[in-house]
Amino acid sequence: MRIKALAILLAVALGGCASSTAPPVAESPTGNTVVAVVGTPFLLAFKAATCAVTLAVAAPAAGILALGVDPYGDGYDYLGSGVAHNCGPPYVLSPTPG
């Protein structure tokens, strides 16, 4: 039961990363700043979880690629760009100008 709940939570969290964002609504700069300040801890939490999952998948995949015919080919580039995208900046939300 616990594993199912964790799998559902992970699917919802990762599904949110894949969804498109709504167009921005004209808000006051103060509101954007508040959203950025309050949202930054959530960004860090979700980015840390996404990065951990990415590394958990990329590390064994790199080992499997090393056993292949071309161990340092396009597969490593693909894994490297995925890790850079999921584990790299931004780490802080910045308010958009209003």
N, C-alpha and C positions, 0 to 999 in steps of 0.2 A: 504494500500500500504506500509506503514511504517513497519507494523508487518511482512509482507511477506519479505521485504528486511532484517529485523533483523533476521528472521528465516533462510533465505538463508545464511547470514553471519555466524550465529552460526553453521549451518550444515557444512559449508566449514571449519570453524575453528576446529570443533570437528572431522571432517573427516580427517583433516591433522594429528591429534593425533593418529588416528588408522592406518594410512598408514605405510608401512615398509620403512626403510631408505635405501638409495643406499650405496653400499660399498664405504669406504673412498678412495679418490684418493690421491696419494702421493703428498703432498704439502709441501711448506716450513714451518718451525715452525712459521715464522713471519706471514704468511698468516693465519695460524690456530689461532694465537693470535688475529689478527684483527677480524676474524669472531667471536671469543668468546666475544670480547669486544663489537662489534656492535650488536651481537645477544642477549646478556644478557637482555637488556631492553625489547626485544620482548618476550623472555622466561618469564620474570616476568609478562608482560601483559597477555599473554596467560595462564600462570599458575594461575593468579588471577581470570581470567574469568572462567576457568575450575573448580577451587576450589569453586567459588561462585555457579556455577550450581550444582556441586556435593553436596554442603551443602543444597541447595534448594530442592534437591531430597531426600537426606538422612534424613533430619529432620522430614518431614512428614512420611517417611517410618518407622522411629524409633517409632513414635507415633502409627502407625498402628500395628507395631510388639508388642508394649506394650499391645495392646488389645487382642493379641493372647493367645493361651494355654501355650506356652513356651516363655514368654516375653524376656528372656535373653539367648536365644539359638544361633544357628548358624547365624541367621539373623543379629544380632548385630555384630558378628565377620566379616561377609561379608561387612556390611556398614562401620565398622571401618577400615578394610583394604582398602576399596575404598577411603575413606577420606584421610587416610595416604598416599596412592599412589598419589592421585591427588593434595593434598595440601602440601605434604612434600617436602623435598629437592630432587634434587639440586635446588638452587635458582640462581646460577651463572654458566654460561657455562665455562668450563675449556678447554684450547687448548690441543689437543692430540699431543703427541710427534711425530715429523716428521721424 
